[in-house]
Structures are given as structure tokens and as C-alpha cells.
Amino acid sequence: MASTEHLERLLKRAVLEPGTRPRFLKKLLGSNAFVFIHHPADEVQTVWNSQTVAWIRHDGAQVIPLFTSQEALAKAPIPGNTAFSIHVQSLLEANPNTHCHVNPGSTYDVPFSADELARALSSIAQAGGATTLMLGARENAAIANSHPLLASKLMTFLAGISQVEQAYFLEAELNQLPTRPLQIAILVTESVQVAEAISKAVEGTYGKERPAKVRLFLRDTPEYLSIKAAGMAPFYDRAWGARLLALKPDTLS
């Protein structure tokens, strides 16, 4: 992942030397950037009910503004109230046919068309680098002990499995890890093998001494119905779709 300073140096060069745009885009896709978010006015804001803000261009196309730093956020021509740090490649994988604009309002800014983004993502996927199923799998050391990132990683993994309907953290609160084992309940519409992969994801974040206990419940079983009836809030719901990409809330508000 490129540092903010390195990314902004590459951005400046991409503006001054258009031939370097592909190199900058490749680095950008592997990095985190800030996006503006909003949430339903009648709900308390959480990571999971927040949606990325897309601007509507003059021709009606959706454009996601991306910002490489808080300084760039402050210069946005249309400011927002809250921003999230988001893994760019995963954001764009979940929002196909959308354009993006990097650092609009700053001295150096670069727009990328949906076609440019699609070509770059396709090239990465062909090389085996798609992140749709396991966001940050190569970055476990960097996200260790960051609970929202663990949740985001698990959510992104589960989003690629159509049989998974909802997922819940049970018994151990995230802020009690790693002193207590994490238990995860997965509600599925049909049998699917995900327990081992989820345990490995937790182990990779918190260390091998505290693997997760993963339990799968099929639709209409007593355990499944009991969790539904309890009214607990899931950390993943299949219906959320592209909302699963927010990693950690910034301090802006």
C-alpha cells in the first residue's frame, strides 16, 4: 500500500505526465482513500448503515470523489460532513460502471472514466489480484487489533458467498478480544463450507491462540429462528450489498 505522500507524488506526476496515469491508478487501487458518506437521517450512524456519496455529473453519470488525505478532503468543491477511509479497489469492484475523480478541488486532480477503471480491475483480476472475496488478505499485519477492519474483512468475504444470509458476533464483544474467543453465527439458506475460512481470517488478525468458533445454522432450524427472533443486529446482511466497504470512520463529522 502506497503512503499518502508517495501517492500524492504519483498523482502530481500523473497530472503533469499523462503517460504515468496507469502507474498511478495501479497504486491507487491498492491503497486506501477517503470518501464522503451519508446515512439515513432517522438512524444512528454506524459503519453498516452508511453509504458512499457519489456526485452526479452534468451528463447524469455517477462519479465517486476520492481523496488521498484530509487536506484534500478540506478542499473539496462540494464538502461532506463525514468521511471514511476505504480500500479503493474493493470500493470500485463493488460499484462497477462508476467514474471516479481523485482529489477534486486540489491543485492536482485526476478523473478516471468507468472504462479506465474496468480495464485496470480486469487486469488485476486476470493476475489473480481481485479482492472481492477477502479484502486485505495480504495486509493482515497492518490491520491487526483493528476491530472495524476485522468486521469489514469478514463482511467482504461473506458477500461473495450467495448462501450466506446474515452473520452475527456472539458472546464475546469485539473489544474483549483476544482475551475471550470470538463466536460467529452464520445463517445460511443451504449448506456451505465457510467455517474454516472465517476462522483463518480471525486467526490472521488476532493470532493463532484465539481462533474463532464458527457455527452455521440452516434456514428454519430452531437456532436460526431463535437468532432471528432475538432481534440482534447482524454485522453482515446480504441485502446490504455495496454498503460493505467502509473500513474505519474518520474523525471528520
C-alpha positions in Angstrom: 0.0 0.0 0.0 1.4 3.4 -1.0 1.9 6.1 1.6 -0.1 9.3 1.3 3.0 11.2 0.4 4.0 8.7 -2.3 0.5 8.5 -3.7 0.3 12.3 -4.0 3.7 12.5 -5.7 2.4 10.0 -8.2 -0.8 12.0 -8.6 1.1 15.2 -9.3 3.2 13.3 -11.9 0.0 11.8 -13.5 -1.3 15.3 -14.0 1.9 16.7 -15.5 2.8 13.5 -17.4 -0.4 11.8 -18.6 1.6 8.7 -19.7 2.1 7.8 -16.0 -1.7 7.7 -15.3 -1.8 3.8 -15.4 1.0 3.6 -12.8 -0.8 6.0 -10.5 -4.1 4.1 -10.9 -2.4 0.8 -10.1 -1.0 2.3 -6.8 -4.4 4.0 -6.0 -6.3 0.7 -6.4 -4.0 -0.9 -3.8 -4.4 1.9 -1.3 -7.0 3.4 1.0 -8.6 6.7 0.2 -11.2 8.9 1.9 -14.8 9.1 0.6 -17.7 11.1 1.8 -20.6 9.1 3.3 -24.1 9.6 4.4 -26.6 7.6 6.4 -30.4 7.6 6.9 -31.5 10.7 8.8 -33.7 8.8 11.2 -31.0 6.3 12.3 -27.9 6.5 14.4 -24.9 6.3 12.1 -22.9 3.1 12.1 -20.3 1.7 9.7 -23.0 -0.6 8.4 -25.8 1.8 7.5 -23.5 4.4 5.9 -23.3 4.7 2.1 -20.6 6.2 -0.1 -21.6 9.5 -1.6 -21.5 9.7 -5.4 -21.7 13.0 -7.2 -23.9 13.3 -10.3 -22.1 14.8 -13.3 -23.7 17.2 -15.8 -24.4 14.3 -18.1 -26.1 12.3 -15.4 -23.2 9.9 -14.7 -22.2 8.9 -11.2 -18.8 10.0 -10.0 -17.2 8.9 -6.7 -14.9 11.5 -5.4 -11.8 10.0 -3.8 -9.4 11.9 -1.5 -5.8 10.9 -0.7 -5.6 12.9 2.5 -7.6 15.0 5.0 -6.0 18.1 3.4 -7.5 17.1 0.1 -10.9 16.5 1.7 -10.9 20.0 3.1 -10.5 21.4 -0.5 -13.5 19.5 -2.0 -15.8 21.8 -4.0 -18.8 20.1 -2.5 -18.0 19.3 1.1 -19.3 16.4 3.1 -20.0 16.0 6.8 -18.3 12.6 7.4 -15.6 10.6 5.6 -14.5 7.0 5.7 -11.1 5.5 4.8 -11.9 2.9 2.2 -9.9 0.3 0.2 -10.1 1.7 -3.3 -10.0 -1.5 -5.3 -12.8 -3.1 -3.3 -14.9 0.0 -3.5 -14.7 0.1 -7.2 -15.2 -3.6 -7.6 -18.5 -3.2 -5.8 -19.5 -0.2 -7.8 -19.0 -1.1 -11.5 -19.7 1.4 -14.3 -19.0 4.3 -12.0 -16.5 7.0 -12.7 -14.1 8.4 -10.0 -12.3 11.7 -9.5 -9.2 11.9 -7.3 -8.8 15.0 -5.2 -11.3 17.3 -6.9 -10.7 20.9 -5.8 -7.0 20.4 -5.2 -4.2 21.8 -7.4 -3.6 18.3 -8.8 -6.6 16.2 -9.5 -7.3 13.3 -11.9 -10.6 11.9 -13.2 -10.9 8.3 -14.3 -13.6 7.0 -16.5 -15.6 3.9 -15.8 -13.9 2.2 -18.8 -10.4 3.0 -17.5 -11.3 1.6 -14.1 -12.9 -1.5 -15.6 -9.7 -2.2 -17.7 -7.5 -1.8 -14.6 -9.6 -4.0 -12.5 -9.8 -6.6 -15.2 -6.0 -6.7 -15.5 -5.7 -7.1 -11.7 -8.3 -9.9 -11.7 -6.5 -11.8 -14.5 -3.3 -11.6 -12.5 -5.1 -13.2 -9.5 -5.3 -10.0 -7.5 -9.1 -9.4 -7.2 -10.1 -8.6 -3.6 -13.8 -9.1 -3.7 -13.7 -12.2 -1.6 -11.1 -11.3 1.0 -10.4 -7.7 1.5 -7.0 -7.1 2.9 -6.0 -10.7 3.0 -2.4 -9.7 2.2 -2.5 -7.0 4.8 -3.4 -8.8 8.0 -0.3 -7.5 9.8 -1.4 -3.9 9.1 -4.9 -4.3 10.3 -4.2 -6.4 13.4 -6.1 -5.3 16.5 -8.4 -3.0 14.5 -11.8 -4.4 15.1 -13.8 -2.5 12.5 -11.3 -3.8 9.9 -11.9 -7.3 11.0 -15.6 -6.9 10.6 -15.1 -5.3 7.2 -12.8 -8.2 6.1 -15.4 -10.8 7.2 -18.2 -8.9 5.6 -16.4 -8.6 2.3 -15.6 -12.3 2.4 -19.2 -13.3 3.1 -20.5 -11.0 0.4 -19.0 -13.4 -2.2 -21.0 -16.4 -0.8 -24.6 -16.4 -2.0 -25.8 -19.0 0.5 -25.0 -16.7 3.5 -27.9 -14.6 4.6 -26.7 -13.0 7.8 -23.8 -13.2 10.2 -23.6 -12.3 13.9 -20.9 -11.9 16.6 -22.0 -13.9 19.7 -21.0 -13.8 23.3 -17.6 -12.2 23.1 -17.7 -8.5 22.3 -15.1 -7.3 19.9 -13.5 -5.0 22.4 -12.8 -8.1 24.6 -10.7 -9.8 22.1 -8.3 -11.5 22.3 -8.9 -12.3 25.9 -12.1 -14.2 25.0 -12.8 -16.3 21.9 -14.9 -14.8 19.3 -18.0 -16.8 18.3 -19.7 -16.2 15.0 -23.1 -17.4 13.9 -23.8 -17.7 10.2 -27.3 -18.0 8.9 -27.4 -19.8 5.6 -30.1 -20.8 3.1 -28.3 -24.0 2.3 -25.2 -25.9 3.4 -21.9 -24.2 2.6 -18.3 -24.6 3.8 -17.1 -21.3 5.3 -16.2 -22.0 8.9 -12.5 -22.8 8.3 -12.0 -19.8 6.1 -13.6 -17.5 8.7 -11.5 -18.9 11.5 -8.4 -18.4 9.4 -9.4 -14.8 8.8 -9.8 -14.2 12.6 -6.6 -16.0 13.4 -4.7 -14.0 10.8 -5.8 -10.8 12.6 -5.6 -11.7 16.2 -3.1 -14.5 16.3 -3.3 -18.3 16.3 -4.0 -18.6 20.0 -7.6 -17.3 19.7 -9.3 -18.9 16.7 -13.0 -18.1 16.2 -15.7 -20.6 16.9 -17.9 -20.5 13.8 -21.4 -22.0 13.9 -23.6 -22.4 10.8 -27.4 -22.5 11.1 -29.7 -23.6 8.2 -32.9 -21.8 7.5 -35.9 -22.9 9.6 -33.8 -24.7 12.2 -34.6 -23.8 15.9 -31.3 -22.0 16.3 -31.8 -20.0 13.1 -35.3 -18.9 14.2 -34.1 -18.1 17.7 -31.4 -15.7 16.5 -33.9 -14.0 14.1 -36.5 -13.7 17.0 -33.9 -12.2 19.3 -33.8 -9.1 17.2 -30.0 -8.9 17.4 -28.2 -6.6 14.9 -26.0 -8.6 12.4 -22.6 -7.4 11.4 -23.4 -8.7 7.9 -26.6 -8.9 6.0 -26.7 -10.0 2.3 -29.2 -7.3 1.5 -26.7 -4.5 2.3 -24.9 -5.1 -1.0 -22.3 -2.4 -1.7 -22.5 -0.9 1.8 -19.9 -3.4 3.0 -16.9 -1.4 2.0 -16.5 1.1 4.8 -13.4 0.3 6.8 -13.0 2.8 9.6 -14.7 6.1 10.3 -12.5 9.2 10.2 -12.7 11.9 12.8 -14.5 14.3 10.5 -18.0 15.0 11.4 
